[in-house]
Amino acid sequence: MAAPMDQESCAVKTKLTKSEKKAYKKQNKARQTLLRHEGISTSSEATKHLVVANAGLSNGVHREELWRLFQTLGDLQDIVMVTGKPYAFVSYADQQSAAAAYAAFNGRMLKSPEELQQPNVTFYLNHIEKVPSQRVAGLDLPPGLRLVEDFVSPACAARLMEGLGWSTDNQQQTDAEQALKHRRVKHFGYEFRYDNNNVDKDKPLPGGLPDWCSPVIDKMMSEGHIKHRPDQITVNQYQPGQGIPPHVDTHSAFEDEISSLSLGGQTVMDFKHPSGKRVPVVLPARSLLVMSGEARYLWTHGIIPRKLDPVPVKGQEESITLARREVRTSFTFRKIRHTPCDCKYPCQCDSQLQQTGPSLPRTEGEAGQLEQQHVHQVYEDIASHFSSTRHSPWPRVVDFLKTEPVGALVVDVGCGNGKYLGANKDVYSLGNDRSSGLANICRDRQLEVFVCDAMSVPVRTGAVDAAISIAVIHHFCTQERRLKAVKELARLLKPGGRALIYVWAFEQEYKNVKSNYLKDTKEHQNGDVGDKSSTRPTQEQQGASLPIHVNRTSFKTQDMLVPWHFRDGAKKQQRGSQPGLQVPSNSGREKNPERDTRDCTEETNLDRNSEQNSDKPLEVGNHKKQDSEEENVKSCSGACASDCQQSQDEPVYHRFYHVFKDGELEELCNSVPGVSVVDRYYDKGNWCVVIQKCL
Amino acid sequence: MRLLTHNMLTSHVKGVTNGYPLKLQAENIKVMSVDFNPEFVARMIPKLEWQALVQAAESIGHLGDLPRELVPEYESNEEFLKMAHHVLMEVEVIEGNLECPETGRKFPIKNGIPNMLLNEDEV
């Protein structure tokens, strides 16, 4: 009775005891602090969500404890704890459970150690409308994405690496491993099938999941980060400079929750929404990343292959610093899905998408669309990876460039990463490419470049002494468009000027010699290739789906989609850089076309290439305006060489190609007025033609 | 984008007959040092539209003392060649626009790269 009266609500307060009043005051204080400092506004009415002051990581409270305590009051859905904060968010499936939790815990000191390890802790609860999204450097994380820092202790991390048995120290790699420079991948639980990029669900791998993974999995479950026990693990080890292009994990292969534990080194993972919005997420060492819902089914995730990451400075999130990458080993935990996917994101869903793929276009509009999806968007997505596999200029192209005199003006139409732009230092080389991503890579090398389509090159007529167009025209999907491209080349040339054109050849075996593209596979030894059919290859019927080509085999048709498998191109460069070195073919090697694996010119400076790509720090949080609205990342639905060691994590892109038959390119050039063909030859699986502008 | 490059570029919007030269607007310019090769410059000059070069350089304030007309026997005039070299090769537009003189259509320059990609209706 002797308690002092509070002026504001004395009518109510007279009924409370002293301790109740104190609790009320504290709860109020908590509510105000949350509002003032964290912008969290509480609700006066009961809701499903609660904010629990003093239940945060900075109070020394463990997630597991909270989960245990709050689980008993009702259908607990989620607990969110934010590093360094003195509160936690608790969400139930229904209001009643939340209200029960409120009644059970608000203002009550918890018993130690039965309820909570930390002594003398009192929770103060408030209902909130919704749990604020976790933010990272001022950006909201994609919905369904959760990052848990310090998920395992250094000791636990060491035990995992020990159990795995890989060393991260290069010195300890076996000679064979070092020679091959593969990114290490290992699977547990289930086998991957590369012909359908899905899991062989009827044939689990013997041994199941290793014992040394159990503690981590147990922890993920007991702390409520995942609801379903994973039965598949993929381990990947990334050397600095390695990454993985953006992709969505195949819907039909795995259930919703996909978690990834990062050990050894930190990295930045980029999440991208189909609208173009990008969120870079720093994954510190020993953190757990859980992807579910939208983050798992709709947003793509990828890691840029570079050695330096721009990261926000701890404590001053507006400032950016560069962090050097170290060797990172990721353990990805997934649960195999046994029924077709029925998610809410059909645009990325292999179960729900149409079975028929793209076909040859019937209109100009369709042609443009096909090229947009299966040429331009792909190159934008893979630009840096692509660039790292295109390092050695082909000698005969360089020869052509070197015949130009001092002060010549040379244009490279479709210059890619600019590898020919510096070939002759005495001429002025001007490059153009359809891909801004590739143009930017040229720019990083101080090369002069602009962006345009090869069918319409914005250069003065007759202004150019020489031009090259290497491995470009075969990306146009109609005869008319290919003709336009050649006409543009002809238009640019001054009288007497010459242009060199390279296109991929239908005939990958010429004069009884198989091209390198065919040579590097075990398949051809079985007589699978060498398909020098005397019958003309059939043109695709319009309307029928374009076939998906099997890399490293002979072409069966002229128009097709060719898979690009992301392999650590950065590492691959180191092979075949010495003249005369016979590089043995082996499985797991890069399966990408066009690349001559026995290039004997130009020492490849791997580090310089990767470094150049990474020297330019990306601005954290910026949306790249060049991104097209469509995200077309499809899982591989075609056949891949069966010895491909492609990991499930590695996405496949399909690029459109029209490969040329013997004489076809020459015929195309002959139909262009004002130029004549002055040379023709076959080079490394390509048909090549030199045209000269008439005087 | 160097001024030498600008001299080669033209507007290719469909139907345009007077697409050259593109008007140059620069927001960010970089001046750098490039090795001088007199033979290179001498041979490049006949390929240029000299007036367009002068106009462009002037519009971004980097004309300097470059003569508005080609001087006779410029091939052996080292001083002239050096000035030409500077304007052609050492001045880079990093951010700005190229504007079609006929339609006013702007092609942005970002990170030194002009984006000349046309929209569907301009092709």
Interface residues (C-beta under 8 A of the other chain):
Chain A: G368 P405 V406 G407 A408 L409 D426 Y428 L430 N432 R434 S436 A439 N440 R443 E448 V449 F450 V451 C452 D453 M455 S456 V457 P458 V459 R460 A463 V464 D465 Q626
Chain B: M1 R2 L4 T5 M8 L9 T10 S11 H12 G19 Y20 N37 E39 F40 V41 A42 R43 M44 K47 E49 N111 G112 I113 P114 N115 M116 L117 L118 E120 V123
